[in-house]
Amino acid sequence: MDLSLSGEQRQLVDSFAAMYARESTSDRVRAAEPLGFDPKLWKALLETGVIEMAVDEAAGGWAASEVDLALIAEQYGRAVASAPVIESQVAARVLAGCGEPGAELLRHALAGDKLISFTPRRGYGDSLKLVPAGAVADAVVALVDGRVVAVPVTENRCPVTNLGSLPLADITIDDAAVLAEGEDARRLFEAALDLWLALTSAALAGAAKKAVELGVEYAKQRHAFGTAIGTFQAVSHPLADSATAADGARLLALKAACAFADEPERAGELAAMAFAFAYETARDATNRSLHIHGGYGFGMEGDIQLYYRRSRGWAMVYGEPAVALDRVADARYGAVAG
């Protein structure tokens, strides 16, 4: 597997990195809290075609590969950006896969008229829990009682206060348009969930890498006993461990993204595996970096706490690593009966 970037991919990474550096500074991220949504950033992202690139040309998009989307997600994670990029891209993929039932909503999503989100949690009865971007979305694509549906969101949402300052909401299903049923619904949702897990793992790997960089920079500046604290093994060794793990999380996330085209039979297994490892890596990296910052790391004016809180919030929208590892086991050995 060759993970070296092409010239076009390097330009893609550089352009999104520059855009986030300009439109998603740490001050802007803090200003967007507690809702966790920056309308100005979202507008800038729509202007780059971030939704169009997620769907194929037949559906009106640019047909970016899963690897391209993962590279974008990595930069999203490095900026802990206040916009639902991944959920919107996955939702657009589902709508495109539904054909005519999802065509009108997809047109609105591509035009930027409506913010359409995707929830990785299955819904039951008349409720959806912890919906990503549910507090700001116009509609949510979900699997409810075995059917893929589009749920309009207006007064039927209940925003959920959370430590990650994400625009989460519980949604009551008052009305829903059925997009797919039966085996088609299962196939669409499973593919969408695999993509969400792969892209979120790339974002978590990016957040972990940036957290290590923040820790290293502070360890160079902070002095104790007349020397930089980065020279102490109790500081440098944990950072080295997290740096190694962050590189591994990135490689596994990209391998999962490559699998959609190269090893489709393993895409689900690798995506869940990447998610579990990336979450644990981001959790440990942000924790270590925050503690290296000392008391300053816990202050809301510090940047590292943004990564500490946001990385946990992103992952727990789906569940703990054990939930993803159960998915890995199901993919490899078959689901447990019942």
C-alpha positions, 0 to 999 in steps of 0.5 A: 500500500503506497501512502505517498501523496500525489501532487493533487493530494498535496495541494488539497491538503495544503489548501485546507490547512491554509483555510483552517489556519485562516478561518478556524483559529483557536480564538474562533473555536473558543468564540463558537462555544458552547454551541460548537458551530461557526457559521462563517467557517461553514460558509467558507467550507461550502465555498471550497466545495467540501460537500460536492467532493464527497459525491460522484459526478453523476450526482453533481459532485466531484467524485473525490476518493475516500483517501482524499476525504480522509486527508481533509478530515485529518486537517479538520482534526488538527484545527478542531474545527467548529463545523460538521464536515464529516457528517455532512459529507457522509449524509451526501453520500447516502443521499446520492446512493438513494437515487431519486428519493434522496435527490431533492435533499441532495440538491439542497445540500450541494447548493448549501441551502440546507445543512444535512447531517448523518448520525452513526447511532441507530434510531428506534421508535420516535427518537434519535439520540446524540445526533451530530450537528443536530442542534444546527442541522435542517435534516438528519439522515438516519437508520430508524427501525431498519429504514434509512430516513431523512428527518426534518429538524425544526422545533423537534430538537433538544440540544444536548449540553456536552463537555466537547462543546459540540452541536449535539441534539436529541431529535423527536421524529415527528415526520420522516421521508423514507429513503430506503428499506430492507436490504438496501437500507442496511447496505446504505447505512453500513457503508455510511457508518464505515465511511464515518468511522474512517473519516473520524479516525483520520480527524482524531489522528490529526487532533492527536498529532497536533496535541503532541506538537502543542506539548512539545512546544510548551516543553521547550519553553517551560523551564524548571531547575534551570532547564527546559522540562522537555529534557526530563524523561518523565516529559519526553518519553510520554510525548514520544510514545504519543507521537509514535501512536499518532503516526500509527493512527494516521497510517491505519486511518489511511489504510482504512480509507484505501480499503474502500477501493482496494479491499472493499471486503475489509473496509468495515473491519479496518474502519472500525479498527482505525476508529478504536485505535485513533480514539485511544491515541487521541485520548492519551495524547491530549491527556499527556499534553494537557498535564505537561502544560500543568495548571495552564493546560486546564485553563479555558484560555489554553489551546490544549484543552480544546483538543482534550475536550473535542476529541473525546466528544467526537468519538463518544458520539458513536461510542467507546473503543469497545463498541468499535472493536465489537464491530471489528469482531463481527466483520471478521468472525460474523455477528453473534446470533441474536 
